[in-house]
């Protein structure tokens, strides 16, 4: 499966973006939705191809940190439950929602230890997606991912008695 074309060259925040980061607090100026890496890339592809802008996004420890409008951390889980996407088949992987009272480490731009920016803040008022837009992107990414169909067989003929292990998936 090919990954969506998302920029991976980290760019530092502009002076306006750095000022926003210095004064902004999680839960008041922004919320952060942390997604597993591949699912997050699929969500961003939906947001960026059909959405009105590109807000700040960071990569940290295999997860993508999507900066969102304040209140999204509280509202998005409720919207996902209402859409019933986290029941049964669990098409949407667990999202970590950081809002009021949470502390989020943002990339410092100097080292990769704190992660790196995929899209750094470029102004004092960056575009941030709201909960409804993130719900839309999550649902579409999950639907597209579930339509891939069954995994292809390792062998052309069916060898049911063979000891074959799929090492492409990590647990």
C-alpha positions as CSV (number, residue, x, y, z in Angstrom):
1,X,0.0,0.0,0.0
2,X,1.4,3.4,-0.9
3,X,1.4,6.1,1.6
4,X,-0.2,9.5,0.9
5,X,2.1,12.2,-0.4
6,X,2.6,14.3,2.7
7,X,5.7,16.5,3.0
8,X,8.3,15.0,5.3
9,X,10.9,17.7,5.1
10,X,10.6,19.5,8.4
11,X,10.4,23.3,8.3
12,X,10.8,25.4,11.3
13,X,8.0,27.7,12.4
14,X,8.1,31.3,11.0
15,X,8.5,34.1,13.5
16,X,4.7,34.5,13.7
17,X,4.3,30.8,14.2
18,X,7.0,30.7,16.9
19,X,5.2,33.6,18.7
20,X,1.9,31.7,18.6
21,X,3.6,28.6,20.0
22,X,5.2,30.6,22.8
23,X,1.9,32.1,24.0
24,X,-0.6,29.4,23.0
25,X,-1.7,26.8,25.6
26,X,-3.3,23.4,24.9
27,X,-7.0,23.6,25.5
28,X,-7.3,27.4,25.1
29,X,-5.6,28.2,21.8
30,X,-5.6,24.7,20.3
31,X,-6.2,21.0,21.1
32,X,-4.0,18.2,19.8
33,X,-5.3,15.0,18.3
34,X,-2.7,12.2,18.4
35,X,-3.2,9.5,15.8
36,X,-1.2,6.4,14.9
37,X,1.2,7.2,12.1
38,X,-0.3,5.6,9.0
39,X,-3.9,6.3,9.9
40,X,-2.9,9.9,10.7
41,X,-1.3,10.2,7.2
42,X,-4.6,9.0,5.7
43,X,-6.6,11.5,7.7
44,X,-4.3,14.3,6.6
45,X,-4.6,13.3,3.0
46,X,-8.4,13.6,3.3
47,X,-8.1,16.9,5.1
48,X,-5.6,18.4,2.7
49,X,-7.2,17.3,-0.5
50,X,-10.7,18.5,0.3
51,X,-10.2,20.9,3.3
52,X,-9.7,24.6,3.3
53,X,-6.1,24.7,4.6
54,X,-3.2,23.0,6.2
55,X,-2.8,23.5,9.9
56,X,0.1,22.6,12.2
57,X,1.0,18.9,12.3
58,X,4.0,17.3,14.1
59,X,5.4,13.8,14.1
60,X,6.5,12.3,17.4
61,X,7.3,8.7,18.4
62,X,5.4,7.2,15.5
63,X,2.3,9.3,15.9
64,X,1.0,12.4,14.2
65,X,0.0,15.3,16.3
66,X,-2.8,17.2,14.5
67,X,-3.4,20.7,16.0
68,X,-7.1,21.4,16.1
69,X,-9.6,24.0,17.3
70,X,-10.1,24.3,21.0
71,X,-12.8,22.0,22.2
72,X,-12.0,19.3,19.6
73,X,-10.5,17.0,22.2
74,X,-13.7,16.9,24.1
75,X,-16.1,16.8,21.1
76,X,-14.4,14.4,18.7
77,X,-14.7,11.2,20.8
78,X,-18.4,11.9,21.3
79,X,-18.9,12.4,17.6
80,X,-17.0,9.1,16.9
81,X,-19.2,7.3,19.4
82,X,-22.3,8.9,17.8
83,X,-21.2,7.7,14.4
84,X,-20.6,4.3,15.9
85,X,-17.2,3.9,14.3
86,X,-15.4,2.6,17.3
87,X,-17.8,-0.2,18.0
88,X,-17.4,-3.7,16.7
89,X,-14.8,-3.7,13.9
90,X,-12.8,-0.8,15.4
91,X,-12.1,0.7,12.0
92,X,-10.7,3.9,13.6
93,X,-7.6,3.2,15.7
94,X,-7.4,4.8,19.1
95,X,-7.0,8.5,19.1
96,X,-5.4,10.4,22.0
97,X,-7.2,13.7,22.5
98,X,-5.3,16.4,24.4
99,X,-7.3,19.5,25.6
100,X,-7.8,21.7,28.6
101,X,-5.2,21.0,31.3
102,X,-3.0,18.7,29.1
103,X,0.6,19.4,28.3
104,X,1.9,18.6,24.8
105,X,5.5,18.6,23.8
106,X,6.0,20.4,20.5
107,X,9.1,20.0,18.3
108,X,11.8,22.6,19.1
109,X,13.1,22.5,15.5
110,X,16.7,21.9,16.6
111,X,16.6,18.1,17.4
112,X,14.4,15.2,16.4
113,X,14.2,14.1,20.1
114,X,11.0,16.1,20.6
115,X,9.6,15.1,17.1
116,X,9.6,17.2,14.0
117,X,7.1,19.5,12.2
118,X,5.4,18.2,9.1
119,X,3.6,21.5,8.8
120,X,5.0,24.1,11.2
121,X,2.8,27.1,12.4
122,X,3.2,29.9,9.9
123,X,1.3,32.7,11.5
124,X,-0.1,33.9,14.8
125,X,-3.5,32.6,13.8
126,X,-3.0,29.3,12.0
127,X,-5.9,27.4,10.4
128,X,-7.1,24.6,12.8
129,X,-9.6,21.9,11.8
130,X,-12.6,21.6,14.0
131,X,-14.2,18.4,15.4
132,X,-16.7,17.9,12.5
133,X,-13.9,18.2,9.9
134,X,-11.7,15.7,11.7
135,X,-14.7,13.4,12.1
136,X,-15.3,13.6,8.3
137,X,-11.6,12.9,7.6
138,X,-11.4,10.0,10.1
139,X,-14.6,8.3,8.8
140,X,-13.4,8.6,5.1
141,X,-9.9,7.3,6.0
142,X,-11.4,4.3,7.8
143,X,-13.8,3.6,5.0
144,X,-11.1,3.7,2.4
145,X,-8.9,1.5,4.6
146,X,-11.6,-1.1,5.0
147,X,-12.2,-1.4,1.3
148,X,-8.8,-2.7,0.6
149,X,-10.1,-6.2,0.7
150,X,-8.4,-9.4,2.0
151,X,-4.7,-9.7,2.2
152,X,-3.2,-11.5,-0.8
153,X,-2.1,-15.1,-0.4
154,X,1.6,-15.7,0.2
155,X,1.6,-18.6,-2.3
156,X,-0.2,-18.9,-5.6
157,X,-1.8,-22.2,-4.5
158,X,-3.3,-22.7,-1.1
159,X,-0.9,-24.5,1.2
160,X,-3.0,-24.9,4.4
161,X,-0.6,-27.3,6.1
162,X,2.5,-25.1,5.6
163,X,4.1,-23.3,8.6
164,X,4.1,-19.8,7.1
165,X,4.3,-16.7,9.3
166,X,3.4,-13.2,8.2
167,X,6.3,-11.0,9.4
168,X,5.0,-7.9,7.7
169,X,2.8,-7.0,10.6
170,X,4.3,-6.0,14.0
171,X,2.3,-6.5,17.1
